[in-house]
Structures are given as structure tokens and as C-alpha cells.
């Protein structure tokens, strides 16, 4: 079944991060679409939950980029608060 989730990375200030993160997520089996919203500091992911999971997506981003992710309660929700804009690269 298709699921959609909005994830908020621990940081997304570096201009190269959105493209890298999107590429990593889209390379995963079961991910149908990934869209980075730089201004909102978020990543929208649509995926087939019979092939992958939110946990697997978060784990993959963490392993590849060293980023922690926060899951929004609903697709498209905006995280309140300050997100670090420090480039980790």
C-alpha cells in the first residue's frame, strides 16, 4: 500500500544536501517519489510499505549522510523550531 510521510532532517543548510538526500532515498526499492522542500527543511517521501518502511528510509539517510530525521505526524506538516544550518560536508 502506498504511504506518504514528511521527514525533517537534523540539518539541511548545505546546498548539496537536498540533492544528495533525494538521490539516496529515490535509489531505495519501494520509494515512488521524494521531494525536498528546502525552505521548510523537510523531505516528503511516497513509498510502497510492502517494499520499504519509514524506519528503513530514516536508517538509510543516517548511514549515508549522518543525519537524524524527525517524522512529522502527517504528510506536509511543518516542523516548528530551529533546525541547524551547519553544512556537514
C-alpha beads as a LAMMPS data file, in Angstrom:
LAMMPS data file: protein, C-alpha beads

89 atoms
88 bonds

1 atom types
1 bond types

-500.0 500.0 xlo xhi
-500.0 500.0 ylo yhi
-500.0 500.0 zlo zhi

Masses

1 110.0

Atoms # bond

1 1 1 0.000 0.000 0.000
2 1 1 1.285 3.487 -0.824
3 1 1 2.214 5.640 2.162
4 1 1 3.381 9.246 2.383
5 1 1 5.466 10.788 5.134
6 1 1 7.207 14.075 5.774
7 1 1 10.634 13.855 7.391
8 1 1 12.632 16.696 8.901
9 1 1 16.417 16.264 8.795
10 1 1 18.556 17.449 11.679
11 1 1 20.260 19.856 9.280
12 1 1 19.832 20.813 5.631
13 1 1 21.768 24.064 5.320
14 1 1 24.361 22.986 2.765
15 1 1 23.164 23.469 -0.852
16 1 1 24.356 19.978 -1.830
17 1 1 22.377 18.177 0.882
18 1 1 18.899 18.212 -0.718
19 1 1 20.054 16.608 -3.970
20 1 1 22.176 14.031 -2.192
21 1 1 19.390 13.128 0.236
22 1 1 16.819 12.876 -2.564
23 1 1 19.125 10.631 -4.608
24 1 1 19.756 8.293 -1.679
25 1 1 16.049 7.945 -0.897
26 1 1 14.988 7.500 -4.530
27 1 1 17.557 4.723 -5.002
28 1 1 15.741 2.598 -2.406
29 1 1 13.402 -0.124 -3.598
30 1 1 9.788 0.773 -2.937
31 1 1 10.281 4.548 -2.903
32 1 1 7.998 6.058 -5.510
33 1 1 8.787 9.739 -5.043
34 1 1 10.957 12.014 -2.918
35 1 1 10.691 15.783 -2.811
36 1 1 12.909 18.083 -0.753
37 1 1 11.320 21.325 0.421
38 1 1 14.417 23.372 1.242
39 1 1 12.514 26.363 2.678
40 1 1 10.558 24.100 5.059
41 1 1 13.603 21.964 5.865
42 1 1 11.699 18.812 5.008
43 1 1 11.635 15.730 2.812
44 1 1 8.343 14.316 1.501
45 1 1 8.544 10.625 0.623
46 1 1 5.923 8.443 -1.045
47 1 1 6.656 4.723 -0.815
48 1 1 5.170 1.243 -1.061
49 1 1 5.023 -0.061 2.509
50 1 1 5.207 -3.663 1.300
51 1 1 8.736 -2.962 -0.016
52 1 1 10.209 -0.477 2.486
53 1 1 9.349 1.426 5.645
54 1 1 9.821 4.800 7.293
55 1 1 12.343 3.157 9.609
56 1 1 14.363 1.824 6.663
57 1 1 14.323 5.230 4.935
58 1 1 15.497 7.008 8.086
59 1 1 18.193 4.376 8.668
60 1 1 19.498 4.702 5.092
61 1 1 19.745 8.516 5.343
62 1 1 21.501 8.174 8.693
63 1 1 24.009 5.641 7.369
64 1 1 24.770 7.550 4.170
65 1 1 24.683 11.136 5.428
66 1 1 24.914 11.063 9.208
67 1 1 21.614 12.910 9.555
68 1 1 18.996 12.286 12.194
69 1 1 15.397 12.534 10.975
70 1 1 12.205 13.560 12.732
71 1 1 8.905 12.199 11.412
72 1 1 6.039 14.653 11.071
73 1 1 2.693 13.329 12.268
74 1 1 1.061 13.961 8.936
75 1 1 2.247 14.371 5.367
76 1 1 3.076 18.003 4.664
77 1 1 3.208 19.134 8.308
78 1 1 5.822 21.734 9.123
79 1 1 8.261 21.292 11.967
80 1 1 8.317 24.134 14.434
81 1 1 11.596 25.248 15.921
82 1 1 15.125 25.883 14.802
83 1 1 16.995 23.484 12.543
84 1 1 20.762 23.819 12.335
85 1 1 22.014 25.248 9.074
86 1 1 25.562 23.957 9.501
87 1 1 26.909 22.210 6.418
88 1 1 28.266 18.796 7.452
89 1 1 30.329 18.389 4.263

Bonds

1 1 1 2
2 1 2 3
3 1 3 4
4 1 4 5
5 1 5 6
6 1 6 7
7 1 7 8
8 1 8 9
9 1 9 10
10 1 10 11
11 1 11 12
12 1 12 13
13 1 13 14
14 1 14 15
15 1 15 16
16 1 16 17
17 1 17 18
18 1 18 19
19 1 19 20
20 1 20 21
21 1 21 22
22 1 22 23
23 1 23 24
24 1 24 25
25 1 25 26
26 1 26 27
27 1 27 28
28 1 28 29
29 1 29 30
30 1 30 31
31 1 31 32
32 1 32 33
33 1 33 34
34 1 34 35
35 1 35 36
36 1 36 37
37 1 37 38
38 1 38 39
39 1 39 40
40 1 40 41
41 1 41 42
42 1 42 43
43 1 43 44
44 1 44 45
45 1 45 46
46 1 46 47
47 1 47 48
48 1 48 49
49 1 49 50
50 1 50 51
51 1 51 52
52 1 52 53
53 1 53 54
54 1 54 55
55 1 55 56
56 1 56 57
57 1 57 58
58 1 58 59
59 1 59 60
60 1 60 61
61 1 61 62
62 1 62 63
63 1 63 64
64 1 64 65
65 1 65 66
66 1 66 67
67 1 67 68
68 1 68 69
69 1 69 70
70 1 70 71
71 1 71 72
72 1 72 73
73 1 73 74
74 1 74 75
75 1 75 76
76 1 76 77
77 1 77 78
78 1 78 79
79 1 79 80
80 1 80 81
81 1 81 82
82 1 82 83
83 1 83 84
84 1 84 85
85 1 85 86
86 1 86 87
87 1 87 88
88 1 88 89
